[in-house]
């Protein structure tokens, strides 16, 4: 399942291997949770359990809604 990158980089964070791996893990977690979810709300809630402090949760909601219209 394809996942969009729903977050923008936090201001002040440098591009480095750690940030890239965090993004890859977020995408893997999104794909895993999307496969285990039956609707947008369930996916959104599962991702917020794992990533409660990510910036721009509205983008996550938009992506969840696009996946589960």
ZALOVEX-743395 format. One record per atom (N, C-alpha, C): x, y, z; residue in three letters; atom name. Coordinates in nm, 4 decimals. Layout:
+----------+----------+----------+-------+------+
!       px !       py !       pz ! torke ! bapa !
+----------+----------+----------+-------+------+
!        X !        Y !        Z !   ALA !   CA !
...
+----------+----------+----------+-------+------+
This chain:
+----------+----------+----------+-------+------+
!       px !       py !       pz ! torke ! bapa !
+----------+----------+----------+-------+------+
!   0.0855 !  -0.1166 !   0.0000 !   UNK !    N !
!   0.0000 !   0.0000 !   0.0000 !   UNK !   CA !
!   0.0901 !   0.1228 !   0.0000 !   UNK !    C !
!   0.0613 !   0.2177 !  -0.0826 !   UNK !    N !
!   0.1436 !   0.3381 !  -0.0905 !   UNK !   CA !
!   0.1015 !   0.4361 !   0.0176 !   UNK !    C !
!   0.1989 !   0.5006 !   0.0738 !   UNK !    N !
!   0.1704 !   0.6027 !   0.1747 !   UNK !   CA !
!   0.2307 !   0.7342 !   0.1306 !   UNK !    C !
!   0.1584 !   0.8407 !   0.1529 !   UNK !    N !
!   0.2133 !   0.9728 !   0.1267 !   UNK !   CA !
!   0.2898 !   1.0195 !   0.2485 !   UNK !    C !
!   0.3816 !   1.1069 !   0.2285 !   UNK !    N !
!   0.4522 !   1.1645 !   0.3413 !   UNK !   CA !
!   0.3687 !   1.2811 !   0.3888 !   UNK !    C !
!   0.3051 !   1.2635 !   0.5044 !   UNK !    N !
!   0.2072 !   1.3610 !   0.5481 !   UNK !   CA !
!   0.2662 !   1.4699 !   0.6343 !   UNK !    C !
!   0.3910 !   1.4590 !   0.6684 !   UNK !    N !
!   0.4505 !   1.5580 !   0.7554 !   UNK !   CA !
!   0.5466 !   1.6452 !   0.6770 !   UNK !    C !
!   0.5582 !   1.7680 !   0.7171 !   UNK !    N !
!   0.6657 !   1.8514 !   0.6675 !   UNK !   CA !
!   0.7730 !   1.8521 !   0.7747 !   UNK !    C !
!   0.8940 !   1.8718 !   0.7347 !   UNK !    N !
!   1.0044 !   1.8699 !   0.8299 !   UNK !   CA !
!   0.9888 !   1.9851 !   0.9280 !   UNK !    C !
!   1.0098 !   1.9573 !   1.0545 !   UNK !    N !
!   1.0022 !   2.0608 !   1.1567 !   UNK !   CA !
!   1.1106 !   2.1639 !   1.1311 !   UNK !    C !
!   1.0746 !   2.2866 !   1.1467 !   UNK !    N !
!   1.1679 !   2.3963 !   1.1251 !   UNK !   CA !
!   1.2885 !   2.3780 !   1.2170 !   UNK !    C !
!   1.4057 !   2.3925 !   1.1604 !   UNK !    N !
!   1.5267 !   2.3812 !   1.2386 !   UNK !   CA !
!   1.5905 !   2.2437 !   1.2386 !   UNK !    C !
!   1.5213 !   2.1427 !   1.1884 !   UNK !    N !
!   1.5801 !   2.0091 !   1.1829 !   UNK !   CA !
!   1.6594 !   1.9955 !   1.0549 !   UNK !    C !
!   1.7781 !   1.9442 !   1.0666 !   UNK !    N !
!   1.8630 !   1.9253 !   0.9500 !   UNK !   CA !
!   1.8264 !   1.7959 !   0.8785 !   UNK !    C !
!   1.8529 !   1.7924 !   0.7491 !   UNK !    N !
!   1.8379 !   1.6682 !   0.6739 !   UNK !   CA !
!   1.9583 !   1.5804 !   0.7059 !   UNK !    C !
!   1.9342 !   1.4653 !   0.7615 !   UNK !    N !
!   2.0428 !   1.3713 !   0.7870 !   UNK !   CA !
!   1.9871 !   1.2299 !   0.7868 !   UNK !    C !
!   2.0730 !   1.1331 !   0.8012 !   UNK !    N !
!   2.0313 !   0.9927 !   0.7924 !   UNK !   CA !
!   1.9282 !   0.9566 !   0.8982 !   UNK !    C !
!   1.9378 !   1.0153 !   1.0162 !   UNK !    N !
!   1.8411 !   0.9857 !   1.1231 !   UNK !   CA !
!   1.7008 !   1.0312 !   1.0832 !   UNK !    C !
!   1.6906 !   1.1503 !   1.0287 !   UNK !    N !
!   1.5604 !   1.2040 !   0.9865 !   UNK !   CA !
!   1.5026 !   1.1190 !   0.8732 !   UNK !    C !
!   1.5871 !   1.0799 !   0.7799 !   UNK !    N !
!   1.5407 !   0.9972 !   0.6682 !   UNK !   CA !
!   1.4891 !   0.8640 !   0.7203 !   UNK !    C !
!   1.5597 !   0.8017 !   0.8140 !   UNK !    N !
!   1.5136 !   0.6739 !   0.8695 !   UNK !   CA !
!   1.3849 !   0.6918 !   0.9494 !   UNK !    C !
!   1.3698 !   0.8021 !   1.0220 !   UNK !    N !
!   1.2445 !   0.8284 !   1.0940 !   UNK !   CA !
!   1.1281 !   0.8378 !   0.9955 !   UNK !    C !
!   1.1496 !   0.9023 !   0.8828 !   UNK !    N !
!   1.0457 !   0.9143 !   0.7808 !   UNK !   CA !
!   1.0115 !   0.7783 !   0.7221 !   UNK !    C !
!   1.1120 !   0.6989 !   0.6941 !   UNK !    N !
!   1.0875 !   0.5635 !   0.6422 !   UNK !   CA !
!   1.0078 !   0.4805 !   0.7414 !   UNK !    C !
!   1.0420 !   0.4917 !   0.8699 !   UNK !    N !
!   0.9685 !   0.4156 !   0.9718 !   UNK !   CA !
!   0.8244 !   0.4632 !   0.9802 !   UNK !    C !
!   0.8028 !   0.5939 !   0.9699 !   UNK !    N !
!   0.6668 !   0.6478 !   0.9721 !   UNK !   CA !
!   0.5847 !   0.5890 !   0.8569 !   UNK !    C !
!   0.6444 !   0.5817 !   0.7392 !   UNK !    N !
!   0.5745 !   0.5262 !   0.6229 !   UNK !   CA !
!   0.5451 !   0.3776 !   0.6438 !   UNK !    C !
!   0.6418 !   0.3031 !   0.6970 !   UNK !    N !
!   0.6175 !   0.1605 !   0.7251 !   UNK !   CA !
!   0.5041 !   0.1445 !   0.8255 !   UNK !    C !
!   0.5043 !   0.2266 !   0.9303 !   UNK !    N !
!   0.3976 !   0.2202 !   1.0306 !   UNK !   CA !
!   0.2629 !   0.2594 !   0.9702 !   UNK !    C !
!   0.2631 !   0.3602 !   0.8848 !   UNK !    N !
!   0.1396 !   0.4002 !   0.8179 !   UNK !   CA !
!   0.0849 !   0.2845 !   0.7346 !   UNK !    C !
!   0.1695 !   0.2224 !   0.6541 !   UNK !    N !
!   0.1254 !   0.1109 !   0.5697 !   UNK !   CA !
!   0.0709 !  -0.0040 !   0.6539 !   UNK !    C !
!   0.1427 !  -0.0382 !   0.7613 !   UNK !    N !
!   0.0989 !  -0.1482 !   0.8485 !   UNK !   CA !
!  -0.0357 !  -0.1151 !   0.9119 !   UNK !    C !
!  -0.0508 !   0.0056 !   0.9642 !   UNK !    N !
!  -0.1767 !   0.0447 !   1.0278 !   UNK !   CA !
!  -0.2895 !   0.0594 !   0.9264 !   UNK !    C !
!  -0.2587 !   0.1043 !   0.8064 !   UNK !    N !
!  -0.3610 !   0.1156 !   0.7025 !   UNK !   CA !
!  -0.4163 !  -0.0225 !   0.6674 !   UNK !    C !
!  -0.3295 !  -0.1204 !   0.6577 !   UNK !    N !
!  -0.3740 !  -0.2563 !   0.6253 !   UNK !   CA !
!  -0.4590 !  -0.3160 !   0.7367 !   UNK !    C !
!  -0.4347 !  -0.2734 !   0.8593 !   UNK !    N !
!  -0.5076 !  -0.3279 !   0.9742 !   UNK !   CA !
!  -0.6323 !  -0.2459 !   1.0085 !   UNK !    C !
!  -0.6575 !  -0.1388 !   0.9361 !   UNK !    N !
!  -0.7706 !  -0.0503 !   0.9654 !   UNK !   CA !
!  -0.8841 !  -0.0724 !   0.8668 !   UNK !    C !
!  -1.0043 !  -0.0369 !   0.9115 !   UNK !    N !
!  -1.1215 !  -0.0512 !   0.8254 !   UNK !   CA !
!  -1.1828 !   0.0829 !   0.7864 !   UNK !    C !
!  -1.1325 !   0.1922 !   0.8464 !   UNK !    N !
!  -1.1851 !   0.3240 !   0.8122 !   UNK !   CA !
!  -1.0827 !   0.4316 !   0.8489 !   UNK !    C !
!  -1.1087 !   0.5530 !   0.8044 !   UNK !    N !
!  -1.0150 !   0.6638 !   0.8235 !   UNK !   CA !
!  -0.9926 !   0.6959 !   0.9708 !   UNK !    C !
!  -1.0975 !   0.6949 !   1.0486 !   UNK !    N !
!  -1.0847 !   0.7279 !   1.1909 !   UNK !   CA !
!  -0.9963 !   0.6270 !   1.2629 !   UNK !    C !
!  -1.0157 !   0.5008 !   1.2336 !   UNK !    N !
!  -0.9345 !   0.3970 !   1.2966 !   UNK !   CA !
!  -0.7862 !   0.4146 !   1.2608 !   UNK !    C !
!  -0.7570 !   0.4389 !   1.1336 !   UNK !    N !
!  -0.6191 !   0.4594 !   1.0905 !   UNK !   CA !
!  -0.5599 !   0.5827 !   1.1574 !   UNK !    C !
!  -0.6321 !   0.6907 !   1.1574 !   UNK !    N !
!  -0.5866 !   0.8155 !   1.2188 !   UNK !   CA !
!  -0.5554 !   0.7940 !   1.3672 !   UNK !    C !
!  -0.6448 !   0.7296 !   1.4386 !   UNK !    N !
!  -0.6246 !   0.7050 !   1.5814 !   UNK !   CA !
!  -0.5044 !   0.6150 !   1.6069 !   UNK !    C !
!  -0.4862 !   0.5129 !   1.5247 !   UNK !    N !
!  -0.3715 !   0.4234 !   1.5412 !   UNK !   CA !
!  -0.2404 !   0.4980 !   1.5203 !   UNK !    C !
!  -0.2368 !   0.5845 !   1.4203 !   UNK !    N !
!  -0.1138 !   0.6587 !   1.3945 !   UNK !   CA !
!  -0.0861 !   0.7601 !   1.5057 !   UNK !    C !
!  -0.1902 !   0.8216 !   1.5590 !   UNK !    N !
!  -0.1692 !   0.9165 !   1.6684 !   UNK !   CA !
!  -0.1248 !   0.8464 !   1.7963 !   UNK !    C !
!  -0.1608 !   0.7193 !   1.8139 !   UNK !    N !
!  -0.1117 !   0.6434 !   1.9297 !   UNK !   CA !
!   0.0391 !   0.6257 !   1.9206 !   UNK !    C !
!   0.0877 !   0.5999 !   1.7995 !   UNK !    N !
!   0.2307 !   0.5756 !   1.7793 !   UNK !   CA !
!   0.3087 !   0.7075 !   1.7699 !   UNK !    C !
!   0.2477 !   0.8084 !   1.7086 !   UNK !    N !
!   0.3143 !   0.9366 !   1.6838 !   UNK !   CA !
!   0.2282 !   1.0515 !   1.7378 !   UNK !    C !
!   0.2154 !   1.0637 !   1.8684 !   UNK !    N !
!   0.1263 !   1.1672 !   1.9230 !   UNK !   CA !
!   0.1767 !   1.3103 !   1.9058 !   UNK !    C !
!   0.3048 !   1.3284 !   1.8797 !   UNK !    N !
!   0.3617 !   1.4634 !   1.8741 !   UNK !   CA !
!   0.4087 !   1.5053 !   1.7356 !   UNK !    C !
!   0.3690 !   1.4323 !   1.6327 !   UNK !    N !
!   0.4100 !   1.4716 !   1.4967 !   UNK !   CA !
!   0.3408 !   1.6013 !   1.4592 !   UNK !    C !
!   0.4112 !   1.6814 !   1.3794 !   UNK !    N !
!   0.3502 !   1.8072 !   1.3363 !   UNK !   CA !
!   0.2466 !   1.7791 !   1.2271 !   UNK !    C !
!   0.1521 !   1.8659 !   1.2145 !   UNK !    N !
!   0.0515 !   1.8647 !   1.1089 !   UNK !   CA !
!  -0.0376 !   1.7396 !   1.1081 !   UNK !    C !
!  -0.1113 !   1.7128 !   1.2161 !   UNK !    N !
!  -0.2020 !   1.5981 !   1.2159 !   UNK !   CA !
!  -0.3157 !   1.6131 !   1.1145 !   UNK !    C !
!  -0.3414 !   1.7345 !   1.0695 !   UNK !    N !
!  -0.4441 !   1.7542 !   0.9673 !   UNK !   CA !
!  -0.4068 !   1.6863 !   0.8364 !   UNK !    C !
!  -0.2797 !   1.6853 !   0.8043 !   UNK !    N !
!  -0.2350 !   1.6164 !   0.6833 !   UNK !   CA !
!  -0.2532 !   1.4663 !   0.6974 !   UNK !    C !
!  -0.2292 !   1.4126 !   0.8163 !   UNK !    N !
!  -0.2542 !   1.2697 !   0.8412 !   UNK !   CA !
!  -0.4013 !   1.2389 !   0.8213 !   UNK !    C !
!  -0.4878 !   1.3238 !   0.8724 !   UNK !    N !
!  -0.6324 !   1.3023 !   0.8562 !   UNK !   CA !
!  -0.6714 !   1.3057 !   0.7083 !   UNK !    C !
!  -0.6167 !   1.3996 !   0.6336 !   UNK !    N !
!  -0.6468 !   1.4083 !   0.4900 !   UNK !   CA !
!  -0.6015 !   1.2823 !   0.4172 !   UNK !    C !
!  -0.4860 !   1.2317 !   0.4522 !   UNK !    N !
!  -0.4360 !   1.1100 !   0.3890 !   UNK !   CA !
!  -0.5214 !   0.9893 !   0.4269 !   UNK !    C !
!  -0.5597 !   0.9791 !   0.5517 !   UNK !    N !
!  -0.6467 !   0.8690 !   0.5961 !   UNK !   CA !
!  -0.7803 !   0.8747 !   0.5231 !   UNK !    C !
!  -0.8356 !   0.9953 !   0.5085 !   UNK !    N !
!  -0.9633 !   1.0120 !   0.4363 !   UNK !   CA !
!  -0.9498 !   0.9786 !   0.2882 !   UNK !    C !
!  -0.8352 !   1.0077 !   0.2299 !   UNK !    N !
!  -0.8130 !   0.9743 !   0.0888 !   UNK !   CA !
!  -0.8047 !   0.8234 !   0.0715 !   UNK !    C !
!  -0.7479 !   0.7556 !   0.1687 !   UNK !    N !
!  -0.7351 !   0.6106 !   0.1605 !   UNK !   CA !
!  -0.8673 !   0.5408 !   0.1884 !   UNK !    C !
!  -0.9462 !   0.5974 !   0.2779 !   UNK !    N !
!  -1.0779 !   0.5428 !   0.3131 !   UNK !   CA !
!  -1.1841 !   0.6503 !   0.2893 !   UNK !    C !
!  -1.2237 !   0.6718 !   0.1626 !   UNK !    N !
!  -1.3213 !   0.7786 !   0.1331 !   UNK !   CA !
!  -1.4582 !   0.7536 !   0.1946 !   UNK !    C !
+----------+----------+----------+-------+------+
